[in-house]
Amino acid sequence: MTNSKFDELRKKLDNESWPAIYMFKFIVPSDNHKIALIESFFEDDAEIKMQASTNGKYTSITIRQVMLDASAIIEIYVKAAAIEGIISL
């Protein structure tokens, strides 16, 4: 994924005041390695909530963390995009 795919998000985020709490939401296949990778992108004090799908094939991960600026948010989305099967909401 290129950063140009995040241009619209960057425009919206640039209008916010930083630092601020930002909520990330991902859906990923229920694979402990993939879930751990996502968790590794965030600080220890991030609020992380997970919910397995009814059939257990996927896990929804919601993370709230104080972010310093739009670039820090985009950086996490770029890292997450490298995980096979992930959906970023």
CNS distance restraints for C-alpha pairs under 8 A (distance, minus, plus):
assign (resid   1 and name CA) (resid   5 and name CA) 6.97 0.50 0.50
assign (resid   1 and name CA) (resid  78 and name CA) 6.75 0.50 0.50
assign (resid   1 and name CA) (resid  81 and name CA) 6.77 0.50 0.50
assign (resid   2 and name CA) (resid   6 and name CA) 7.73 0.50 0.50
assign (resid   2 and name CA) (resid  78 and name CA) 7.78 0.50 0.50
assign (resid   3 and name CA) (resid   7 and name CA) 6.88 0.50 0.50
assign (resid   3 and name CA) (resid  74 and name CA) 7.80 0.50 0.50
assign (resid   3 and name CA) (resid  78 and name CA) 7.50 0.50 0.50
assign (resid   6 and name CA) (resid  10 and name CA) 6.07 0.50 0.50
assign (resid   6 and name CA) (resid  74 and name CA) 6.99 0.50 0.50
assign (resid   7 and name CA) (resid  11 and name CA) 6.24 0.50 0.50
assign (resid   8 and name CA) (resid  12 and name CA) 6.51 0.50 0.50
assign (resid   9 and name CA) (resid  13 and name CA) 6.11 0.50 0.50
assign (resid  10 and name CA) (resid  14 and name CA) 5.90 0.50 0.50
assign (resid  10 and name CA) (resid  70 and name CA) 6.15 0.50 0.50
assign (resid  10 and name CA) (resid  71 and name CA) 7.71 0.50 0.50
assign (resid  10 and name CA) (resid  74 and name CA) 7.46 0.50 0.50
assign (resid  11 and name CA) (resid  15 and name CA) 6.89 0.50 0.50
assign (resid  12 and name CA) (resid  16 and name CA) 7.37 0.50 0.50
assign (resid  13 and name CA) (resid  69 and name CA) 7.97 0.50 0.50
assign (resid  13 and name CA) (resid  70 and name CA) 5.52 0.50 0.50
assign (resid  14 and name CA) (resid  69 and name CA) 7.94 0.50 0.50
assign (resid  14 and name CA) (resid  70 and name CA) 6.22 0.50 0.50
assign (resid  18 and name CA) (resid  67 and name CA) 7.27 0.50 0.50
assign (resid  18 and name CA) (resid  68 and name CA) 5.61 0.50 0.50
assign (resid  18 and name CA) (resid  69 and name CA) 5.59 0.50 0.50
assign (resid  19 and name CA) (resid  66 and name CA) 6.49 0.50 0.50
assign (resid  19 and name CA) (resid  67 and name CA) 5.49 0.50 0.50
assign (resid  19 and name CA) (resid  68 and name CA) 4.27 0.50 0.50
assign (resid  19 and name CA) (resid  69 and name CA) 6.18 0.50 0.50
assign (resid  20 and name CA) (resid  66 and name CA) 5.26 0.50 0.50
assign (resid  20 and name CA) (resid  67 and name CA) 5.58 0.50 0.50
assign (resid  20 and name CA) (resid  68 and name CA) 6.75 0.50 0.50
assign (resid  21 and name CA) (resid  64 and name CA) 6.39 0.50 0.50
assign (resid  21 and name CA) (resid  65 and name CA) 5.28 0.50 0.50
assign (resid  21 and name CA) (resid  66 and name CA) 4.11 0.50 0.50
assign (resid  21 and name CA) (resid  67 and name CA) 5.99 0.50 0.50
assign (resid  22 and name CA) (resid  64 and name CA) 5.59 0.50 0.50
assign (resid  22 and name CA) (resid  65 and name CA) 5.65 0.50 0.50
assign (resid  22 and name CA) (resid  66 and name CA) 6.15 0.50 0.50
assign (resid  22 and name CA) (resid  67 and name CA) 6.33 0.50 0.50
assign (resid  23 and name CA) (resid  62 and name CA) 6.90 0.50 0.50
assign (resid  23 and name CA) (resid  63 and name CA) 5.59 0.50 0.50
assign (resid  23 and name CA) (resid  64 and name CA) 4.43 0.50 0.50
assign (resid  23 and name CA) (resid  65 and name CA) 6.73 0.50 0.50
assign (resid  24 and name CA) (resid  62 and name CA) 5.72 0.50 0.50
assign (resid  24 and name CA) (resid  63 and name CA) 5.10 0.50 0.50
assign (resid  24 and name CA) (resid  64 and name CA) 6.36 0.50 0.50
assign (resid  24 and name CA) (resid  88 and name CA) 7.92 0.50 0.50
assign (resid  24 and name CA) (resid  89 and name CA) 7.34 0.50 0.50
assign (resid  25 and name CA) (resid  60 and name CA) 7.24 0.50 0.50
assign (resid  25 and name CA) (resid  61 and name CA) 5.70 0.50 0.50
assign (resid  25 and name CA) (resid  62 and name CA) 4.51 0.50 0.50
assign (resid  25 and name CA) (resid  63 and name CA) 6.41 0.50 0.50
assign (resid  25 and name CA) (resid  88 and name CA) 6.13 0.50 0.50
assign (resid  25 and name CA) (resid  89 and name CA) 5.32 0.50 0.50
assign (resid  26 and name CA) (resid  60 and name CA) 5.83 0.50 0.50
assign (resid  26 and name CA) (resid  61 and name CA) 5.16 0.50 0.50
assign (resid  26 and name CA) (resid  62 and name CA) 6.53 0.50 0.50
assign (resid  26 and name CA) (resid  86 and name CA) 6.80 0.50 0.50
assign (resid  26 and name CA) (resid  87 and name CA) 5.58 0.50 0.50
assign (resid  26 and name CA) (resid  88 and name CA) 4.61 0.50 0.50
assign (resid  26 and name CA) (resid  89 and name CA) 5.90 0.50 0.50
assign (resid  27 and name CA) (resid  58 and name CA) 6.63 0.50 0.50
assign (resid  27 and name CA) (resid  59 and name CA) 5.69 0.50 0.50
assign (resid  27 and name CA) (resid  60 and name CA) 4.48 0.50 0.50
assign (resid  27 and name CA) (resid  61 and name CA) 6.19 0.50 0.50
assign (resid  27 and name CA) (resid  86 and name CA) 5.81 0.50 0.50
assign (resid  27 and name CA) (resid  87 and name CA) 5.03 0.50 0.50
assign (resid  27 and name CA) (resid  88 and name CA) 6.57 0.50 0.50
assign (resid  27 and name CA) (resid  89 and name CA) 7.85 0.50 0.50
assign (resid  28 and name CA) (resid  34 and name CA) 7.33 0.50 0.50
assign (resid  28 and name CA) (resid  35 and name CA) 7.32 0.50 0.50
assign (resid  28 and name CA) (resid  58 and name CA) 5.55 0.50 0.50
assign (resid  28 and name CA) (resid  59 and name CA) 5.46 0.50 0.50
assign (resid  28 and name CA) (resid  60 and name CA) 6.57 0.50 0.50
assign (resid  28 and name CA) (resid  61 and name CA) 7.82 0.50 0.50
assign (resid  28 and name CA) (resid  85 and name CA) 6.12 0.50 0.50
assign (resid  28 and name CA) (resid  86 and name CA) 4.60 0.50 0.50
assign (resid  28 and name CA) (resid  87 and name CA) 6.36 0.50 0.50
assign (resid  29 and name CA) (resid  34 and name CA) 7.64 0.50 0.50
assign (resid  29 and name CA) (resid  57 and name CA) 5.84 0.50 0.50
assign (resid  29 and name CA) (resid  58 and name CA) 4.27 0.50 0.50
assign (resid  29 and name CA) (resid  59 and name CA) 6.10 0.50 0.50
assign (resid  29 and name CA) (resid  85 and name CA) 6.44 0.50 0.50
assign (resid  29 and name CA) (resid  86 and name CA) 7.11 0.50 0.50
assign (resid  30 and name CA) (resid  34 and name CA) 7.73 0.50 0.50
assign (resid  30 and name CA) (resid  35 and name CA) 7.37 0.50 0.50
assign (resid  30 and name CA) (resid  52 and name CA) 7.48 0.50 0.50
assign (resid  30 and name CA) (resid  56 and name CA) 6.81 0.50 0.50
assign (resid  30 and name CA) (resid  57 and name CA) 5.42 0.50 0.50
assign (resid  30 and name CA) (resid  58 and name CA) 4.64 0.50 0.50
assign (resid  30 and name CA) (resid  59 and name CA) 5.26 0.50 0.50
assign (resid  31 and name CA) (resid  35 and name CA) 6.24 0.50 0.50
assign (resid  32 and name CA) (resid  36 and name CA) 6.02 0.50 0.50
assign (resid  33 and name CA) (resid  37 and name CA) 6.22 0.50 0.50
assign (resid  34 and name CA) (resid  38 and name CA) 6.44 0.50 0.50
assign (resid  34 and name CA) (resid  83 and name CA) 6.91 0.50 0.50
assign (resid  35 and name CA) (resid  39 and name CA) 6.33 0.50 0.50
assign (resid  36 and name CA) (resid  40 and name CA) 6.12 0.50 0.50
assign (resid  37 and name CA) (resid  41 and name CA) 6.93 0.50 0.50
assign (resid  38 and name CA) (resid  42 and name CA) 7.66 0.50 0.50
assign (resid  38 and name CA) (resid  80 and name CA) 6.66 0.50 0.50
assign (resid  41 and name CA) (resid  76 and name CA) 6.53 0.50 0.50
assign (resid  41 and name CA) (resid  79 and name CA) 7.94 0.50 0.50
assign (resid  42 and name CA) (resid  46 and name CA) 6.39 0.50 0.50
assign (resid  42 and name CA) (resid  65 and name CA) 7.63 0.50 0.50
assign (resid  43 and name CA) (resid  65 and name CA) 7.75 0.50 0.50
assign (resid  45 and name CA) (resid  65 and name CA) 7.58 0.50 0.50
assign (resid  46 and name CA) (resid  63 and name CA) 6.61 0.50 0.50
assign (resid  46 and name CA) (resid  64 and name CA) 5.84 0.50 0.50
assign (resid  46 and name CA) (resid  65 and name CA) 4.82 0.50 0.50
assign (resid  46 and name CA) (resid  66 and name CA) 7.73 0.50 0.50
assign (resid  47 and name CA) (resid  63 and name CA) 5.52 0.50 0.50
assign (resid  47 and name CA) (resid  64 and name CA) 5.11 0.50 0.50
assign (resid  47 and name CA) (resid  65 and name CA) 6.49 0.50 0.50
assign (resid  48 and name CA) (resid  61 and name CA) 6.98 0.50 0.50
assign (resid  48 and name CA) (resid  62 and name CA) 5.81 0.50 0.50
assign (resid  48 and name CA) (resid  63 and name CA) 4.52 0.50 0.50
assign (resid  48 and name CA) (resid  64 and name CA) 6.67 0.50 0.50
assign (resid  49 and name CA) (resid  61 and name CA) 5.77 0.50 0.50
assign (resid  49 and name CA) (resid  62 and name CA) 5.20 0.50 0.50
assign (resid  49 and name CA) (resid  63 and name CA) 6.43 0.50 0.50
assign (resid  50 and name CA) (resid  59 and name CA) 6.53 0.50 0.50
assign (resid  50 and name CA) (resid  60 and name CA) 5.54 0.50 0.50
assign (resid  50 and name CA) (resid  61 and name CA) 4.58 0.50 0.50
assign (resid  50 and name CA) (resid  62 and name CA) 6.43 0.50 0.50
assign (resid  51 and name CA) (resid  59 and name CA) 5.55 0.50 0.50
assign (resid  51 and name CA) (resid  60 and name CA) 5.12 0.50 0.50
assign (resid  51 and name CA) (resid  61 and name CA) 6.66 0.50 0.50
assign (resid  52 and name CA) (resid  56 and name CA) 5.46 0.50 0.50
assign (resid  52 and name CA) (resid  57 and name CA) 7.52 0.50 0.50
assign (resid  52 and name CA) (resid  58 and name CA) 5.91 0.50 0.50
assign (resid  52 and name CA) (resid  59 and name CA) 4.30 0.50 0.50
assign (resid  52 and name CA) (resid  60 and name CA) 6.23 0.50 0.50
assign (resid  53 and name CA) (resid  57 and name CA) 6.41 0.50 0.50
assign (resid  53 and name CA) (resid  58 and name CA) 5.36 0.50 0.50
assign (resid  53 and name CA) (resid  59 and name CA) 5.88 0.50 0.50
assign (resid  53 and name CA) (resid  60 and name CA) 7.37 0.50 0.50
assign (resid  67 and name CA) (resid  72 and name CA) 6.69 0.50 0.50
assign (resid  67 and name CA) (resid  73 and name CA) 6.94 0.50 0.50
assign (resid  68 and name CA) (resid  72 and name CA) 6.67 0.50 0.50
assign (resid  69 and name CA) (resid  73 and name CA) 6.90 0.50 0.50
assign (resid  70 and name CA) (resid  74 and name CA) 6.28 0.50 0.50
assign (resid  71 and name CA) (resid  75 and name CA) 6.05 0.50 0.50
assign (resid  72 and name CA) (resid  76 and name CA) 6.56 0.50 0.50
assign (resid  73 and name CA) (resid  77 and name CA) 6.52 0.50 0.50
assign (resid  74 and name CA) (resid  78 and name CA) 6.18 0.50 0.50
assign (resid  75 and name CA) (resid  79 and name CA) 6.33 0.50 0.50
assign (resid  76 and name CA) (resid  80 and name CA) 6.09 0.50 0.50
assign (resid  77 and name CA) (resid  81 and name CA) 6.10 0.50 0.50
assign (resid  77 and name CA) (resid  88 and name CA) 7.49 0.50 0.50
assign (resid  78 and name CA) (resid  82 and name CA) 7.03 0.50 0.50
assign (resid  79 and name CA) (resid  83 and name CA) 7.62 0.50 0.50
assign (resid  80 and name CA) (resid  86 and name CA) 7.29 0.50 0.50
assign (resid  80 and name CA) (resid  88 and name CA) 7.82 0.50 0.50
assign (resid  81 and name CA) (resid  86 and name CA) 6.81 0.50 0.50
assign (resid  81 and name CA) (resid  88 and name CA) 7.78 0.50 0.50
